[in-house]
Amino acid sequence: MPATSTLFCSAALPASTPAASARAAGVRRILVHPLASVLSAFGIGVADRLAVRRASLRQVLDEAGLAAAHTALAGLEAAGAHGAHRPGR
């Protein structure tokens, strides 16, 4: 089935990115929209702003572990709020 499929690129990517993906999947055709770069820029402009932060707790969730989890969560929330509201973003 992949040999008869077409990979559709909906963003302006370097040519090697979809080519490598298509090759790995066995897809022989790639379709790039003529306005891919414009659509990509538009999508970036209208996207919600968000910040993703991660932490690993690696503790038993007893009373002390739960307190550590709350502390870690507060730190992640503060870091995320700070990162999402940087000037120029």
N, C-alpha and C positions, 0 to 999 in steps of 0.2 A: 504493500500500500504506500509506503513513503516515496517510492520511486515515481508514483503518479500524483503525489501531493505537491502543493506549492507553499512555500514559506512566505507569509506576508509580513513585511517590515513596516511598522506604523510609526517609527521614530527615526530621526536622522542619526544613524550610527556609522562608525567607520565600516567600510565595506567588508573588512575581514571578520567582523563580529557575526553578521548573519550567515556569511559564507561558511565559517567554521561550524556554526550550529546546524546548518543545512547538511554539511558534509557528515557530521557526526550522526545525524538522524537518517541519513540516506535519502534526503530530499534533493531532487535534481533542479528544481526551479525556485527562483526567489523573485517576489514581486515587491518593488519599492514604490510607494505612492509618490507622484511627482511633487507633492507639497509636504513631504514627510517632515522636513525641517521646520516649516511654518506650523504644522500641526503639533509638533513636539514643543516648540516654543510657546504656542498657545496653551497647551496642556500644563506646562510648567507655570505659566502666568495665572491660570485659574485654579490650580491645585491648592488644597488646604495646606496651611503651614503646620508642620508637626515636628516633634523631636522624639527620637527613640533613644532610650538609655537602657542598659542592661546591667544586672549585677548577679553574682552567684553567692548564695547564702551558705550552703554546705554546712548546715547545722541541724541538729534534731529540733523539731518544732515543739519544744517544751516551753515553759514560761520564759526562760532566758533566750531561747531561739526565736520565739515570737516577738520578744522585745527587740532583738537584733533585726528581725525582719521589718518591724515598724520603723526603726532608725534608718535602715537601708532604703526603705521606700520613701521616707521623707527626703533623704539625700538625692534620690533619683528624681523626685518631683521638682526639687529646687533646681537641679542641673537641667532638667528638661525645660522648665519655665524660663530659665536664663537663656538657654540656647535657642528657644523658639522666638524670643523677643529681641534678638540682636538687631541693632540698627542696620538698615540696608537689606533686610530679609523680607 
